Amino acid sequence: MYAISWLPSFPINLARSRSRKLNKTQLHNRKRQINAMRAVVQRVASASVEVEGRLVSEIGPGLLVLVGLHEFDTDADADYVCRKVLNMRLFPNENTGKGWDLNVMQKKYGVLLVSQFTLYGILKGNKPDFHVAMPPQKAKPFYDSLVDKFRKSYNPDAIKDGVFGALMKVNLVNDGPVTMQLDSSQSSKNTNEAVGES
């Protein structure tokens, strides 16, 4: 009698359980879906940007930072990315032998910023869709303000950038290779972190 009442309900309960898990997963993915500024940071021996065959920016050793702006980014996101990039300990300390010890400012190296809305590309089938990227008319002044934040936070002469909206050729020699992805966290919008990080 228990077997008869239990058997028909089992697949239904299992289906409900699967449905519940799927909904939780979908909800989690929705929360994780792009809602932050994105930076791809590469430690380089050298990097440069060309536009229409003309060299517009170059650095020696340092960081190449590809920046993707999300449509809902705020100044808090820009502050977070600027602070984190400049404080990332991606360089070795020759004096102590430690491999991941110094940041770009301590090494007095260069930073090359390149705006790249394709970091927010989403494939729909095989075609990329960029609808969550910040629209160009809003993105240009926002990106300019980000570059300005980097210059004010470090040596202005050490900060270089590409040409916003242009078709650029970005050349780099990745040192390592070392490539890090950084997304401005939601918590950064509600907390004040110290400018100098250990």
N, C-alpha and C positions, 0 to 999 in steps of 0.2 A: 504494500500500500504506500509506504514512504517512497519506494523506488518509482512508482508510477507518478506520484505528485511531483517528485524531484526532477525526473528526467525532462519533462517538457519545459520546466522553468530554467533549466541550466543554460541552454543556448540563448535564451532571452537575456538572462542575467549577464552572460559572457558578452553578448552584443552590447548591452548597456555599459558594461565595464570598459569595453574597447572604445565605445563612443565617448565615454567620459575621459579616457586617457587621450584620445585624439583631440578632444576639445581643449584639454589642458595644454597639450603640446602646441596646438595652434595658437592658443593665447600666449604661451611663453615665447613662441616665435614672433608673434606680433609685437610683444614688448621688446624683444631683442632686435627687431627690425630697425634698421637705420633711423636713428633719431639723435644724431650727434655729429660733430665735425670729425672727419677722418683724416689721418695723416699716415703716409707710408714713409718711414724714415730709413735711409740707407747710409751706412758709413762708407765714405768714398775716399779714394786716393786723389781723385779729381773729378770734376763735373762741369758741364757747360751747357748753354742753351743757344741754339741758332734759330733765327727767323729769316726766311727768304734768303738763305745763304750767308747771313750776316751774324757774327758772334755778338750776342747781346749781354751775356753774363757768363762768368766762369769763376770757379774756386779751385784751390788746391785741396789738401786734406781737409776733411770736415764731414758735413751732413748734407745730403740731398733730401729735401722734404717735399713729397707730392701731397698736395692739400685738396681734399674734397669737401665742399661746403654743402650741408644739408639745408633744406628750405626753412627749417625752424631754428637754425643756429642763432645764438645770442653772443653778446660780448663775453659772457661767462665761459662759453665754449672756447672762444679765441684765447682768453686768458689761460685756460687750462692747457690747451695744446702748446701755446708758447712756452709756458713754464715747464711743462713736461719734456718737450723737445730739448730745450736748453740745459736741462738738468739730467737727462739720460746719461748714465755712466756706460758709455759704449767704447771707451778708449782705454788702452793699457797704460799703466804707470811704469815707465822704464826704471824709475828709481827704486820701486818696491817689488817689481816683478808681478804685480797684480794685473790680471787680464781685463777685468771690467771695473775700472776704478775711477776714471776721470771723465768729465763731461766736455762738451765742445768748447765752452767758455774757458775752462781750466787749461785746455790745450791751445787756446787762442787760435782756433781753426775757423774756417768759413762755414756759412750756412747758405745753401741755395734753395729758395722756395719756388715751387712751380704749381700753379693752380691746375687742378685736374678733375673736372666734373665727372669724368668717366669712372671715378672711384665709387660713384653711386649708381652705376649702371646695373640694371636688373634684367636678366634674360627672360624674354617672353617668347618661348620657342627658341629660335636661334637669333632673334633680333633684340638688340639692346634697347632698353627703355630708361630714360634719365629723368622721369617725372619728379623724383624726390630730391633731385639736386636743386640748389638755390638758383632761381631765375637770373640770367645774366645781368639785367639792369639793377638788381639788388646785390648780386654777388660781387660785382667789380668794386664798389666802394667798401664792401665788407672785407674783401680780400686785401685791398689797399690798407685798411685799418689794421689787419692782421700783420702785414709786413711792417707797418709802423710800430706795432707792439714789440716785434722782434728787435727792431732797431733801437727802441728805447730801453729794452731789457738787456741788451748786449752792446757790443761795439758797432755802431751804425755802418762802418766801412766793411765789416765782416759779413753783413747780410746782403745777399744778392737775390734777385728774382727774375722770372721770365717775363713774357708779355701776355697780359691777361687776354684771353679770347683768341690769341693767335695760334696758327698751326706751327708748333715748335718741334725742333729736333733736339732731344735731350740726350747728351752723351755723358757717360759715366764709367768710371772704373770702380766697381764695388770692392771695398776692402774687407776681405774675410772669406766669403761674402757675409755681410751683416745687414739684415733687413728686419725692421720692426714695424708692426702695425699698431697705431694708437687711435683710439676713439675717445672723444671727450665723454666722460661718464655723466650720467644724470645726477649723481651725488655731487659732482663738482659744481652744479648750478646752485646748490643749497648750502655748500660749506666753503669756508675760507681757509685755503691751505697756505702755509708760509711760503714766501717767495723763494727762499733758499731751502732746498731739500737735501737731505743727506743721502 
